[in-house]
Amino acid sequence: MPVHFRRPTDRHLFVERTQVDGDCPACRRHELHRYPVLCEDGWFDVVKCAHCLTSISRQPGPKLGPVELLSDFL
C-alpha cells in the first residue's frame, strides 16, 4: 500500500543555525554559523559566514542528516 505524505504548508523551509565564535577571514565580521547541508556527496556540517557566505569548514555529517533513528539512542 503506498504511503502518502501531506504537502508542506510552510511557504519557506529553513534549518536551525548555531552561532560559532570567531571572525570571518574574508569580511572580518563576527557572523559565523554552523548548520547541516545536503550536497551530491551526502550530508555535511558546515561553518559559513552569514554575511558573505565564505566557507570556514565542511565536515562529513550523519548519513541521514537531521533525521534521528530510535536505534541511535539505544
Residue pairs with C-beta under 8 A, 6 or more apart in sequence:
15 35
15 36
15 66
16 35
17 33
17 34
17 35
17 50
18 33
18 34
18 35
19 32
19 33
20 32
20 33
20 34
20 47
20 56
21 32
22 30
22 32
22 56
23 29
23 30
23 32
24 30
24 31
24 32
24 49
24 51
24 52
24 54
24 56
25 54
25 56
26 49
26 52
26 54
27 49
27 51
27 52
27 54
29 49
29 51
29 52
31 49
31 50
31 51
32 47
32 48
32 49
32 50
32 56
33 47
33 48
33 50
34 45
34 46
34 47
35 45
35 46
35 48
36 43
36 44
36 45
36 46
36 61
36 65
36 66
37 43
37 44
37 45
37 46
37 58
38 44
38 65
42 60
42 61
42 63
43 60
43 61
43 62
43 63
43 64
43 65
44 58
44 59
44 60
44 61
45 58
45 59
45 60
45 61
46 55
46 56
46 57
46 58
46 59
47 55
47 56
47 57
47 58
48 54
48 55
48 56
49 56
